[in-house]
Amino acid sequence: MNVRPTLEIEATITERGQTTVPAAIRKMLGIHKGAIVFKGMPDGTVIIEPKPAEDEEDPVIAKFLAFLARDIEQNPQNLVPLTQEMLDEIDDLVGNMDIDLDAPLEDD
């Protein structure tokens, strides 16, 4: 299957790894300023999308949470309290890893 691009515009990446999203691409995405999301696909293509507003509900997460709520309501007997043994097993798996959830991700 040979798919042709709708729009092809060249851009330059600086030594610091930065680039400017060209005006035509911003117009096509319908963004003036704000965050965008880059999605690397398995076939090597990259999808650029406007980042949803923080108050926008993610439809996939919303459906998953609704599924969990229904399952808990219909099968409360499957709920199991977290035991000390489970907590110990989690500690064994993660060891003494220090994780800063606010730290930027490294390139590799």
C-alpha positions in Angstrom: 0.0 0.0 0.0 1.5 3.3 -1.1 0.2 6.2 0.9 1.1 9.7 -0.2 1.4 12.6 2.2 -1.3 15.3 2.3 1.4 17.9 3.0 5.2 17.8 2.9 7.2 20.6 4.4 10.9 20.6 5.3 12.1 21.8 8.7 15.5 22.1 10.4 16.5 20.6 13.7 19.0 22.8 15.7 22.0 21.5 17.5 19.9 21.4 20.7 17.4 19.1 19.0 14.7 21.8 18.6 12.6 22.7 15.6 9.8 25.0 14.7 6.5 23.5 13.6 5.9 25.2 10.3 2.9 27.6 10.0 1.2 25.4 7.4 1.4 22.4 9.7 0.1 24.4 12.7 -2.8 25.6 10.5 -3.5 22.0 9.4 -3.6 20.9 13.0 -5.7 23.9 14.1 -3.3 25.1 16.7 -2.0 28.6 17.3 0.0 27.9 20.4 0.1 25.3 23.1 1.4 21.7 23.4 1.5 19.1 20.7 2.0 15.3 21.0 4.4 13.3 18.8 3.5 9.7 18.4 6.1 7.3 16.9 4.4 4.5 15.1 5.7 1.0 14.6 6.2 1.5 10.8 8.5 4.5 11.5 6.1 7.3 10.8 5.4 10.0 13.2 2.0 11.5 14.0 1.7 15.0 15.4 -1.5 16.0 17.1 -2.6 18.8 19.3 -2.4 17.8 23.0 -5.8 17.6 24.5 -6.7 20.1 27.1 -6.1 18.8 30.7 -9.8 19.1 31.4 -10.7 17.1 28.3 -11.7 13.5 29.2 -9.7 10.8 27.4 -12.4 8.5 25.9 -10.3 5.3 26.3 -9.6 6.0 30.0 -13.2 6.9 30.6 -14.4 3.6 29.1 -11.8 1.7 31.1 -12.8 3.4 34.3 -16.5 2.7 33.5 -15.6 -1.0 32.9 -13.8 -1.2 36.2 -16.7 0.4 38.1 -19.2 -2.0 36.5 -16.9 -5.0 37.3 -16.5 -3.9 40.9 -20.3 -3.4 41.2 -21.1 -6.8 39.6 -18.3 -8.8 41.3 -17.5 -7.3 44.7 -16.3 -10.7 45.8 -13.3 -10.4 43.6 -11.9 -7.4 45.5 -9.0 -8.5 47.6 -7.3 -6.3 50.2 -3.6 -5.6 49.7 -1.7 -7.8 52.1 1.7 -7.2 53.7 3.0 -10.2 51.7 1.9 -8.4 48.4 3.6 -5.2 49.5 6.8 -7.1 50.3 6.7 -8.7 46.9 6.3 -5.3 45.3 9.3 -4.0 47.3 11.3 -7.0 46.1 10.5 -6.3 42.5 11.3 -2.6 42.5 14.2 -2.7 45.0 15.5 0.7 46.1 14.6 2.5 42.9 14.3 6.2 43.3 11.8 7.6 40.8 11.1 11.3 40.2 7.9 11.4 38.3 8.5 15.1 37.5 11.9 14.5 35.9 12.2 14.8 32.1 12.7 11.5 30.3 16.1 10.7 28.9 16.6 10.3 25.1 17.5 6.7 25.4 
